[in-house]
Amino acid sequence: MKKILFSFILAGSMASLSYGSSHREAPLIANDPLADNTDVYAFKSPDDPNSITIIANYIPTEFRNGGPNYYSFGENIRYEIHVDNDASTPGDDITYRFTFTRVNQDPTTFFNIRLGQQNAKTTYMIEKSTDGGATFTTFMSGLAVPPPNIGDRSINGPVGLGAASYEDLIANAIYTTPEGGQVFCGPSDDPFFVDLGGIFDLGDAPRQNNGGVVRDGLAKFNTHSIVLKIPVSVLQKDGLGVSAAANILDPNFVIGVWASASRQTTRTLTAGSQGYSGNWVQVSRLGMPLTNEAVIPVGKKDFWNSLTPYQELAETTLDEYFYNPELALYMDDSLFGGAVPAFAGLRIQRNSLQGFDFGNGHDGLWPLKGSAAVAGTALDDAVFGTLLLPAAGKPRSVDLWPIFHTGVPNMRPYQLATGKNGNPLAAGKPFISNFLPSGGDMLRLNMAVPATSRTSSAFSSLGLVQAAVLGLTDPAYNTTTAIQFIPNMDGFPNGRRLEDDVTRIELQAVSGVVLAAIGLWYDDYDASSGTQSPVTNLLLNVLNYSTGVEHNDAAFKTSFPYVASPWVGKD
């Protein structure tokens, strides 16, 4: 038989077979969807205050009736969930590695399921490392992945699997871990919701001139989820449970979470088969949502995807896209604000407090560098060096950059304007503490913060933005600067819940909503008036902005694994 050899070598860390971070957002990953890390979530388990749930999703836009070869986790791929819990140690402190194996139980049929047998039947093994990935030990093995949700004849029928229901198959694929947590791997509804068509049509979200019609571009699509519920005491750097936290913003309970996929460098195709060899290289990664999709430009996307967060933090050339984000150009009337009508409600502070300009290329808070005004704050070089005020011309180094790269400390000026008496650099109302400066792009979660009940009327998909609004305006919270639990303090960007509307929150953040929350108000607020409310039209426009798609198309489950079941292929 003629042998056909097709191989490609990945040179160093500069190239990859794929990209990560959300759905098809870098050039190379489009050719390797099984390794495409689409989303990562990390949140306090809503039904278990002593545990954290981490979800890493792979394989974008799975068409639910994509037979006869249905989507599945890939073999020869290392799927990994990474946890950083200690800024004093280099790299990951905990890594969970998942590898999958497929077998055909009945290769004589073209059906995926027939007479109790399943083709491409998938099982997996979990390994764990606690030394930065230097060594791994087997954590669990021989675990089953549910089959694709093909339809009633395949799942329930006597000529199929004869299962009572697809939900039973999911329940049977939930396992208790040696740490006292839970794990599930399998197909699910894609929980991300966004008008992909509008967003990437030059920012047409909400869509203009079409009668207000919007579409969740991921509605009725599936993905593959790796879901881990882990006790807080396993993730906390000193092995402490949440009851040992000094308060709900205890900085010792902050973790950073990211996920990745890796492949071997060489793929060899022969007639009817393929093989892999060579070193393993990272081809996909994801922490914060939409970073590589909407912040990093096309020419840098594959490079960004090849880096770990720790390498990224040292790679300063990428920082510029956060200091002066492209999206901000379309939120500034002096630049290209008129070019994107859908963003009309989103505007940058160009003259905050009649003294600070956060427009691209301007100085933001840089003029205060080294002054008595920033002494003792997070902006003081004696506190965090030049981390947050690195140079002139980098206006968003004080808000967007730390949100994505270090998290935010509970110290001046990163407290709500409540109690500041007009001085944004003064002490105010605490509302976030997820500072972990040892890596770059990761979800950062303070595990001491309680979960907001999903059934509470106060629950909001606006996450920490809504918590800030309550802390500034609600008499239950704005009459004291004491630490209080404000609903949705457990929401994005303090971790990420399934329900969080991250597209809307991140666009509001680019438009300066975090700056406003700490007292750097919008330009229509006159700081000298003495009587004007800072809740101005510009602020209200930002808070009321919506892409038009504000929730998932399927309800999330109230218990583990929380993701909605996959859509039925036959529907």
VEXDREN-2710 file (C-alpha; in Angstrom, 1 decimal):
% VEXDREN-2710
k/r/px/py/pz
1/MET/0.0/0.0/0.0
2/LYS/1.3/3.4/-0.9
3/LYS/2.3/5.3/2.1
4/ILE/1.4/9.0/2.2
5/LEU/3.4/11.0/4.7
6/PHE/2.0/14.3/5.7
7/SER/3.7/16.0/8.6
8/PHE/4.1/19.4/10.0
9/ILE/6.5/20.5/12.6
10/LEU/5.8/23.2/15.1
11/ALA/8.9/25.3/15.7
12/GLY/9.3/26.4/19.3
13/SER/6.5/28.1/21.0
14/MET/5.8/30.6/18.2
15/ALA/3.6/28.3/16.1
16/SER/0.6/26.2/16.8
17/LEU/-1.9/23.9/15.1
18/SER/-4.7/25.8/16.7
19/TYR/-5.7/28.7/18.8
20/GLY/-7.7/29.1/21.9
21/SER/-9.9/31.6/23.8
22/SER/-13.4/31.5/22.6
23/HIS/-14.9/30.5/19.3
24/ARG/-12.7/30.3/16.2
25/GLU/-10.9/33.6/17.0
26/ALA/-7.4/33.0/15.7
27/PRO/-6.3/31.8/12.3
28/LEU/-4.7/28.5/13.1
29/ILE/-7.3/27.0/15.4
30/ALA/-10.0/26.9/12.8
31/ASN/-8.2/23.9/11.4
32/ASP/-8.2/22.0/14.7
33/PRO/-11.6/22.4/16.4
34/LEU/-11.2/19.4/18.7
35/ALA/-8.4/21.3/20.5
36/ASP/-10.2/24.7/20.5
37/ASN/-10.8/25.8/24.0
38/THR/-14.0/27.9/23.6
39/ASP/-14.7/29.1/27.2
40/VAL/-13.6/28.8/30.8
41/TYR/-15.8/29.4/33.9
42/ALA/-14.8/29.5/37.6
43/PHE/-17.4/30.2/40.3
44/LYS/-18.5/29.4/43.8
45/SER/-20.7/26.4/43.4
46/PRO/-24.2/27.8/43.9
47/ASP/-25.4/24.7/45.9
48/ASP/-22.2/24.1/47.8
49/PRO/-20.5/27.0/49.5
50/ASN/-17.4/25.0/50.3
51/SER/-16.5/24.2/46.7
52/ILE/-15.5/25.9/43.4
53/THR/-16.7/24.7/40.0
54/ILE/-14.4/25.0/37.0
55/ILE/-15.6/24.4/33.5
56/ALA/-13.5/24.2/30.4
57/ASN/-15.3/23.9/27.1
58/TYR/-13.9/22.7/23.8
59/ILE/-15.0/22.3/20.2
60/PRO/-17.0/25.4/18.9
61/THR/-20.4/25.4/17.2
62/GLU/-21.2/21.7/17.3
63/PHE/-24.1/21.2/15.0
64/ARG/-26.4/18.9/17.0
65/ASN/-27.3/16.5/14.2
66/GLY/-23.7/16.2/12.8
67/GLY/-23.8/12.5/12.1
68/PRO/-22.7/9.9/11.3
69/ASN/-19.4/11.1/12.8
70/TYR/-20.5/13.1/15.8
71/TYR/-18.3/15.5/17.7
72/SER/-16.2/14.1/20.5
73/PHE/-13.1/14.9/22.6
74/GLY/-10.0/14.3/20.6
75/GLU/-7.5/11.5/21.1
76/ASN/-3.8/12.6/21.1
77/ILE/-4.7/15.8/22.8
78/ARG/-3.9/16.9/26.4
79/TYR/-6.7/18.9/27.8
80/GLU/-5.6/20.7/30.9
81/ILE/-7.1/22.9/33.7
82/HIS/-4.5/25.1/35.4
83/VAL/-4.8/26.7/38.9
84/ASP/-2.4/29.3/40.3
85/ASN/-3.0/30.0/44.0
86/ASP/0.3/31.5/45.2
87/ALA/2.0/34.5/43.8
88/SER/5.3/33.5/45.5
89/THR/5.6/30.3/43.4
90/PRO/6.4/30.2/39.7
91/GLY/3.8/28.7/37.3
92/ASP/0.9/26.5/38.0
93/ASP/0.3/25.2/41.6
94/ILE/-2.3/22.6/40.5
95/THR/-2.9/21.1/37.0
96/TYR/-5.5/18.6/36.0
97/ARG/-4.8/16.8/32.8
98/PHE/-7.5/14.9/30.8
99/THR/-6.8/12.5/28.0
100/PHE/-9.5/10.6/26.0
101/THR/-9.6/7.3/24.2
102/ARG/-12.2/6.1/21.7
103/VAL/-13.2/2.6/20.6
104/ASN/-15.7/1.3/18.1
105/GLN/-17.8/-1.5/19.6
106/ASP/-19.5/-2.3/16.3
107/PRO/-17.4/-1.3/13.3
108/THR/-19.7/-3.3/11.0
109/THR/-22.4/-0.5/11.0
110/PHE/-22.4/3.1/9.8
111/PHE/-24.6/4.0/12.8
112/ASN/-23.1/5.5/15.9
113/ILE/-25.4/3.5/18.2
114/ARG/-27.0/0.2/17.4
115/LEU/-28.2/-2.8/19.5
116/GLY/-26.6/-1.6/22.7
117/GLN/-23.3/-1.0/21.1
118/GLN/-21.6/2.4/20.6
119/ASN/-19.0/3.5/18.1
120/ALA/-16.5/6.2/19.1
121/LYS/-17.3/5.2/22.7
122/THR/-15.1/7.5/24.7
123/THR/-13.4/7.1/28.1
124/TYR/-10.9/9.2/29.8
125/MET/-8.1/9.4/32.4
126/ILE/-7.3/12.3/34.7
127/GLU/-3.8/13.0/35.9
128/LYS/-2.8/15.7/38.4
129/SER/0.4/17.7/39.0
130/THR/1.2/19.9/42.0
131/ASP/4.8/20.8/40.9
132/GLY/4.1/23.1/38.0
133/GLY/3.6/20.3/35.5
134/ALA/7.0/18.7/36.1
135/THR/5.4/15.4/37.1
136/PHE/1.9/13.9/36.9
137/THR/0.3/11.1/38.8
138/THR/-2.9/9.3/37.9
139/PHE/-5.9/10.9/39.6
140/MET/-8.8/8.8/38.1
141/SER/-9.1/6.5/35.1
142/GLY/-11.6/4.5/33.2
143/LEU/-14.3/7.2/33.3
144/ALA/-17.1/7.3/30.7
145/VAL/-18.2/10.1/28.4
146/PRO/-21.9/10.1/27.5
147/PRO/-22.7/9.4/23.9
148/PRO/-24.0/12.2/21.6
149/ASN/-27.6/12.9/22.2
150/ILE/-28.6/11.6/18.8
151/GLY/-32.3/11.0/19.3
152/ASP/-34.9/8.8/21.0
153/ARG/-34.4/5.7/18.9
154/SER/-30.6/5.7/19.5
155/ILE/-30.8/6.6/23.2
156/ASN/-34.1/5.2/24.5
157/GLY/-35.1/2.6/22.0
158/PRO/-34.7/-1.2/22.3
159/VAL/-32.6/-1.2/19.1
160/GLY/-30.4/1.6/20.6
161/LEU/-28.9/1.8/24.1
162/GLY/-32.2/1.3/25.8
163/ALA/-31.5/4.0/28.4
164/ALA/-34.3/5.3/30.5
165/SER/-33.4/8.9/29.4
166/TYR/-30.4/10.9/28.2
167/GLU/-30.4/12.5/31.7
168/ASP/-29.7/9.1/33.2
169/LEU/-26.7/8.8/30.9
170/ILE/-25.4/12.2/32.2
171/ALA/-26.0/11.2/35.8
172/ASN/-24.1/7.9/35.3
173/ALA/-21.2/9.9/33.9
174/ILE/-20.8/12.1/37.1
175/TYR/-18.1/10.7/39.4
176/THR/-16.9/11.5/42.9
177/THR/-13.2/12.5/42.9
178/PRO/-10.6/11.4/45.5
179/GLU/-10.7/14.9/46.8
180/GLY/-14.4/14.8/47.6
181/GLY/-15.4/16.8/44.6
182/GLN/-17.1/15.8/41.3
183/VAL/-16.2/15.5/37.7
184/PHE/-18.1/15.2/34.4
185/CYS/-16.9/15.2/30.8
186/GLY/-19.3/15.2/28.0
187/PRO/-21.5/17.0/25.4
188/SER/-23.6/20.0/26.6
189/ASP/-25.4/23.0/25.3
190/ASP/-22.9/25.7/24.5
191/PRO/-23.5/28.1/27.5
192/PHE/-21.9/31.2/25.8
193/PHE/-24.4/33.6/24.4
194/VAL/-23.6/36.4/22.0
195/ASP/-24.8/37.9/18.7
196/LEU/-21.7/36.7/16.7
197/GLY/-23.1/37.9/13.4
198/GLY/-23.7/41.4/14.7
199/ILE/-20.5/41.8/16.7
200/PHE/-18.2/40.8/13.9
201/ASP/-20.0/42.9/11.3
202/LEU/-18.0/45.9/12.4
203/GLY/-19.5/46.0/15.9
204/ASP/-23.2/46.0/14.9
205/ALA/-24.5/45.0/18.3
206/PRO/-27.2/45.7/19.0
207/ARG/-28.0/45.4/15.3
208/GLN/-29.1/48.7/13.7
209/ASN/-31.8/49.2/11.1
210/ASN/-33.3/45.7/11.3
211/GLY/-36.3/46.3/13.5
212/GLY/-34.4/45.3/16.7
213/VAL/-34.0/41.7/15.6
214/VAL/-31.0/40.0/17.3
215/ARG/-29.8/36.4/17.2
216/ASP/-27.7/34.4/19.7
217/GLY/-25.2/33.0/17.3
218/LEU/-24.6/30.0/19.5
219/ALA/-28.3/29.1/20.1
220/LYS/-29.0/25.4/19.6
221/PHE/-25.3/24.6/19.2
222/ASN/-23.5/22.1/21.5
223/THR/-20.0/22.0/22.8
224/HIS/-18.0/19.5/25.0
225/SER/-17.5/20.4/28.7
226/ILE/-15.0/19.3/31.2
227/VAL/-16.5/20.1/34.6
228/LEU/-14.7/19.9/37.9
229/LYS/-16.1/20.6/41.4
230/ILE/-13.2/21.1/43.8
231/PRO/-13.3/21.7/47.6
232/VAL/-12.0/25.2/48.5
233/SER/-9.5/23.6/50.9
234/VAL/-7.9/21.8/47.9
235/LEU/-7.5/25.0/45.9
236/GLN/-6.5/27.3/48.7
237/LYS/-2.7/27.6/49.0
238/ASP/-2.5/26.6/52.7
239/GLY/-5.2/24.0/52.5
240/LEU/-7.8/26.2/54.4
241/GLY/-11.5/25.9/54.0
242/VAL/-13.7/28.9/53.3
243/SER/-14.6/29.2/57.0
244/ALA/-11.0/30.1/57.8
245/ALA/-11.2/33.3/55.6
246/ALA/-10.6/36.5/57.6
247/ASN/-13.5/38.1/55.6
248/ILE/-15.3/37.7/52.3
249/LEU/-12.4/39.6/50.5
250/ASP/-9.5/37.7/52.1
251/PRO/-6.7/38.0/49.5
252/ASN/-5.3/34.6/50.6
253/PHE/-8.3/32.9/48.9
254/VAL/-7.6/34.2/45.4
255/ILE/-6.9/31.7/42.6
256/GLY/-6.2/32.1/38.9
257/VAL/-7.7/29.6/36.5
258/TRP/-7.0/28.9/32.8
259/ALA/-7.3/26.0/30.5
260/SER/-5.3/24.7/27.5
261/ALA/-5.0/22.0/24.9
262/SER/-1.7/20.6/23.6
263/ARG/-0.7/18.4/20.7
264/GLN/2.5/16.6/19.6
265/THR/4.5/18.4/17.0
266/THR/4.3/15.9/14.2
267/ARG/1.3/14.3/12.6
268/THR/1.8/11.5/10.1
269/LEU/-0.9/10.4/7.8
270/THR/-0.9/6.9/6.2
271/ALA/-3.7/5.3/4.2
272/GLY/-6.6/4.9/6.6
273/SER/-4.8/6.0/9.8
274/GLN/-2.7/8.7/11.4
275/GLY/-0.1/8.9/14.1
276/TYR/1.5/11.5/16.3
277/SER/5.0/12.0/17.6
278/GLY/7.4/14.6/19.0
279/ASN/7.2/17.0/21.9
280/TRP/4.0/18.3/23.2
281/VAL/3.2/22.0/22.5
282/GLN/0.3/24.2/23.6
283/VAL/-2.0/24.9/20.7
284/SER/-4.9/26.5/22.6
285/ARG/-5.5/28.4/25.8
286/LEU/-8.1/30.5/27.5
287/GLY/-8.6/32.4/30.7
288/MET/-10.6/35.6/30.4
289/PRO/-13.3/35.5/27.7
290/LEU/-12.9/37.3/24.4
291/THR/-9.2/38.3/25.0
292/ASN/-7.9/36.8/21.8
293/GLU/-11.2/37.2/20.1
294/ALA/-11.7/41.0/20.5
295/VAL/-8.6/42.5/22.0
296/ILE/-5.6/40.9/20.3
297/PRO/-5.2/41.8/16.6
298/VAL/-5.2/39.2/13.9
299/GLY/-1.4/39.4/13.4
300/LYS/-0.7/38.4/17.0
301/LYS/-3.5/35.9/17.7
302/ASP/-1.5/32.7/17.1
303/PHE/1.4/34.1/19.0
304/TRP/-0.8/35.0/22.0
305/ASN/-2.2/31.5/21.9
306/SER/1.2/29.8/22.0
307/LEU/2.1/31.5/25.3
308/THR/1.2/30.5/28.9
309/PRO/-0.1/33.3/31.1
310/TYR/3.3/33.4/32.8
311/GLN/5.1/33.9/29.6
312/GLU/2.5/36.5/28.5
313/LEU/3.1/38.6/31.6
314/ALA/6.8/38.9/30.7
315/GLU/5.9/39.6/27.0
316/THR/5.4/43.3/27.2
317/THR/4.6/43.9/23.5
318/LEU/1.1/42.5/23.9
319/ASP/0.3/44.9/26.8
320/GLU/-0.2/47.8/24.3
321/TYR/-3.5/46.3/23.2
322/PHE/-4.9/46.7/26.7
323/TYR/-3.3/50.1/27.4
324/ASN/-4.8/51.4/24.2
325/PRO/-7.5/49.0/23.1
326/GLU/-8.8/49.1/19.5
327/LEU/-12.4/48.9/20.7
328/ALA/-11.9/52.2/22.6
329/LEU/-11.4/53.9/19.2
330/TYR/-15.0/53.3/18.4
331/MET/-16.1/54.8/21.7
332/ASP/-14.5/58.1/21.2
333/ASP/-16.2/60.9/19.2
334/SER/-12.8/62.6/18.5
335/LEU/-11.6/59.4/16.8
336/PHE/-14.0/56.8/15.2
337/GLY/-17.0/56.9/17.5
338/GLY/-19.3/57.7/14.7
339/ALA/-18.2/54.7/12.7
340/VAL/-20.0/52.2/14.9
341/PRO/-23.5/53.5/15.6
342/ALA/-24.3/50.5/17.8
343/PHE/-21.7/51.7/20.3
344/ALA/-23.3/55.2/20.6
345/GLY/-24.1/54.7/24.3
346/LEU/-20.5/53.7/25.1
347/ARG/-18.1/56.6/25.5
348/ILE/-14.7/56.9/27.1
349/GLN/-13.8/59.5/29.8
350/ARG/-11.8/62.2/27.9
351/ASN/-12.1/64.8/30.6
352/SER/-12.9/63.0/33.9
353/LEU/-13.1/65.4/36.8
354/GLN/-12.0/68.0/34.3
355/GLY/-8.4/66.7/34.6
356/PHE/-7.9/63.1/33.4
357/ASP/-8.0/61.9/29.8
358/PHE/-8.4/58.2/29.2
359/GLY/-8.6/58.3/25.4
360/ASN/-6.2/56.2/23.5
361/GLY/-2.7/57.7/23.4
362/HIS/-3.3/60.0/26.3
363/ASP/-2.0/59.8/29.9
364/GLY/-4.9/58.8/32.2
365/LEU/-3.6/59.0/35.7
366/TRP/0.1/59.1/34.7
367/PRO/0.4/62.9/35.6
368/LEU/0.0/61.8/39.3
369/LYS/3.0/59.4/39.0
370/GLY/5.3/59.8/42.1
371/SER/3.0/62.4/43.7
372/ALA/1.7/62.6/47.2
373/ALA/-1.7/61.9/45.8
374/VAL/-0.9/58.3/45.0
375/ALA/1.3/57.6/48.0
376/GLY/0.2/54.4/49.7
377/THR/-2.2/53.5/46.9
378/ALA/-1.8/50.6/44.5
379/LEU/-0.4/53.2/42.0
380/ASP/2.5/54.0/44.3
381/ASP/5.8/52.6/42.9
382/ALA/6.7/51.6/46.5
383/VAL/3.7/49.2/46.6
384/PHE/3.6/47.4/43.2
385/GLY/6.5/49.0/41.4
386/THR/5.6/50.3/37.9
387/LEU/3.0/47.6/37.3
388/LEU/0.0/50.0/37.1
389/LEU/1.5/53.2/36.0
390/PRO/4.3/52.0/33.6
391/ALA/4.6/55.1/31.4
392/ALA/2.9/58.0/29.7
393/GLY/0.5/57.3/26.8
394/LYS/-0.9/54.1/28.4
395/PRO/-4.2/55.4/29.9
396/ARG/-5.8/52.0/30.5
397/SER/-2.9/50.6/32.6
398/VAL/-5.0/51.3/35.7
399/ASP/-8.2/49.5/34.8
400/LEU/-8.3/47.2/31.7
401/TRP/-4.8/45.9/32.0
402/PRO/-5.0/44.7/35.6
403/ILE/-8.5/43.3/35.1
404/PHE/-7.1/41.0/32.5
405/HIS/-3.5/40.4/33.8
406/THR/-3.3/40.7/37.6
407/GLY/-6.7/41.0/39.1
408/VAL/-7.6/44.0/41.4
409/PRO/-6.5/44.5/45.0
410/ASN/-8.8/45.7/47.7
411/MET/-6.9/48.9/48.3
412/ARG/-7.0/52.5/47.2
413/PRO/-8.0/53.5/44.5
414/TYR/-9.8/50.2/43.7
415/GLN/-12.7/50.7/46.0
416/LEU/-16.1/52.1/45.1
417/ALA/-16.6/55.9/45.2
418/THR/-19.0/55.4/48.2
419/GLY/-17.4/57.3/51.1
420/LYS/-14.6/58.9/49.0
421/ASN/-16.1/62.5/49.2
422/GLY/-15.2/63.2/45.6
423/ASN/-11.6/62.0/45.8
424/PRO/-11.2/58.9/43.6
425/LEU/-7.8/58.1/45.3
426/ALA/-9.3/58.0/48.8
427/ALA/-10.5/54.9/50.6
428/GLY/-14.0/53.9/49.7
429/LYS/-16.4/50.9/49.8
430/PRO/-14.6/47.5/49.2
431/PHE/-16.2/45.4/46.4
432/ILE/-13.4/43.3/44.8
433/SER/-10.2/41.6/45.9
434/ASN/-8.8/39.1/43.3
435/PHE/-5.3/40.4/42.9
436/LEU/-2.8/37.6/41.9
437/PRO/0.1/39.2/40.0
438/SER/2.0/36.0/39.2
439/GLY/0.6/35.4/35.7
440/GLY/-1.1/37.1/32.8
441/ASP/-4.5/36.3/31.3
442/MET/-6.5/34.1/33.8
443/LEU/-9.8/34.1/35.4
444/ARG/-9.2/35.3/38.9
445/LEU/-11.6/34.3/41.7
446/ASN/-11.7/35.1/45.3
447/MET/-13.1/31.9/46.8
448/ALA/-14.1/33.6/50.1
449/VAL/-16.9/35.6/48.3
450/PRO/-20.3/33.9/48.8
451/ALA/-22.4/32.9/45.9
452/THR/-25.4/35.0/45.0
453/SER/-28.5/32.7/44.9
454/ARG/-29.6/32.1/41.3
455/THR/-33.2/32.3/42.5
456/SER/-32.7/35.7/44.2
457/SER/-34.3/38.7/42.6
458/ALA/-31.0/40.5/43.2
459/PHE/-29.1/38.0/40.9
460/SER/-27.8/39.8/37.8
461/SER/-25.9/38.7/34.7
462/LEU/-24.1/42.0/34.9
463/GLY/-21.9/40.5/37.7
464/LEU/-19.5/42.8/39.4
465/VAL/-20.9/45.8/37.4
466/GLN/-24.2/45.3/39.2
467/ALA/-22.5/44.9/42.5
468/ALA/-20.8/48.2/42.0
469/VAL/-24.2/49.9/41.1
470/LEU/-25.7/48.6/44.3
471/GLY/-22.7/49.6/46.3
472/LEU/-23.0/53.2/45.0
473/THR/-26.7/53.7/45.0
474/ASP/-28.5/51.3/47.3
475/PRO/-29.0/52.6/50.9
476/ALA/-28.4/49.0/52.2
477/TYR/-24.7/49.4/51.1
478/ASN/-23.8/53.0/50.3
479/THR/-24.1/54.4/53.9
480/THR/-20.9/52.6/55.1
481/THR/-17.5/51.8/53.8
482/ALA/-17.4/48.5/55.8
483/ILE/-17.0/45.3/53.9
484/GLN/-20.4/43.8/53.1
485/PHE/-21.6/41.1/50.8
486/ILE/-23.2/42.9/47.9
487/PRO/-25.1/40.6/45.5
488/ASN/-23.1/39.6/42.4
489/MET/-19.7/40.2/44.0
490/ASP/-19.2/36.6/42.9
491/GLY/-19.7/37.5/39.3
492/PHE/-17.5/38.4/36.4
493/PRO/-14.7/39.6/36.4
494/ASN/-14.4/38.0/39.9
495/GLY/-14.4/34.6/38.3
496/ARG/-17.1/33.9/35.7
497/ARG/-20.5/32.3/36.2
498/LEU/-22.4/30.6/33.5
499/GLU/-25.0/33.3/33.5
500/ASP/-22.7/36.3/33.3
501/ASP/-23.1/38.5/30.2
502/VAL/-19.4/38.8/29.6
503/THR/-19.7/40.5/26.2
504/ARG/-21.7/43.3/27.6
505/ILE/-19.6/43.6/30.7
506/GLU/-16.3/43.8/28.8
507/LEU/-17.7/46.4/26.4
508/GLN/-18.8/48.5/29.3
509/ALA/-15.3/48.0/30.9
510/VAL/-13.7/49.3/27.7
511/SER/-16.0/52.3/27.9
512/GLY/-14.6/53.1/31.4
513/VAL/-17.3/51.8/33.7
514/VAL/-14.7/50.6/36.2
515/LEU/-13.1/54.0/36.3
516/ALA/-16.5/55.5/37.0
517/ALA/-17.2/53.0/39.8
518/ILE/-14.1/54.2/41.7
519/GLY/-15.0/57.9/41.2
520/LEU/-13.4/58.9/37.9
521/TRP/-16.8/59.9/36.5
522/TYR/-17.8/60.6/32.9
523/ASP/-17.2/64.0/31.2
524/ASP/-20.7/65.4/31.8
525/TYR/-20.1/65.4/35.5
526/ASP/-18.9/68.8/36.8
527/ALA/-16.6/68.1/39.7
528/SER/-16.8/71.7/40.8
529/SER/-20.5/71.9/41.0
530/GLY/-20.8/70.5/44.6
531/THR/-24.4/69.5/44.0
532/GLN/-24.5/67.5/40.7
533/SER/-25.1/63.8/40.9
534/PRO/-22.4/61.7/39.3
535/VAL/-25.1/59.5/37.9
536/THR/-25.1/61.4/34.6
537/ASN/-26.5/60.7/31.2
538/LEU/-23.2/59.3/30.0
539/LEU/-23.0/56.9/32.9
540/LEU/-26.6/55.8/32.4
541/ASN/-26.0/55.2/28.7
542/VAL/-23.1/52.9/29.5
543/LEU/-25.0/51.0/32.2
544/ASN/-28.1/50.6/29.9
545/TYR/-26.0/49.4/26.9
546/SER/-26.9/46.0/25.7
547/THR/-25.9/43.8/22.8
548/GLY/-29.4/42.6/22.6
549/VAL/-28.5/39.0/23.6
550/GLU/-28.6/38.9/27.4
551/HIS/-29.1/35.2/28.4
552/ASN/-28.5/31.7/27.2
553/ASP/-31.0/29.9/25.1
554/ALA/-31.3/27.0/27.5
555/ALA/-31.8/27.1/31.3
556/PHE/-28.8/26.0/33.4
557/LYS/-29.1/23.2/35.9
558/THR/-29.3/23.9/39.6
559/SER/-26.9/21.2/40.5
560/PHE/-23.7/19.7/39.1
561/PRO/-22.6/19.8/36.3
562/TYR/-24.7/23.0/35.9
563/VAL/-24.4/23.2/32.1
564/ALA/-27.6/22.5/30.2
565/SER/-27.9/19.1/28.4
566/PRO/-26.9/18.9/24.8
567/TRP/-29.5/19.6/22.1
568/VAL/-31.1/16.5/20.6
569/GLY/-29.8/15.7/17.1
570/LYS/-33.2/14.7/15.8
571/ASP/-34.9/17.9/16.7
END
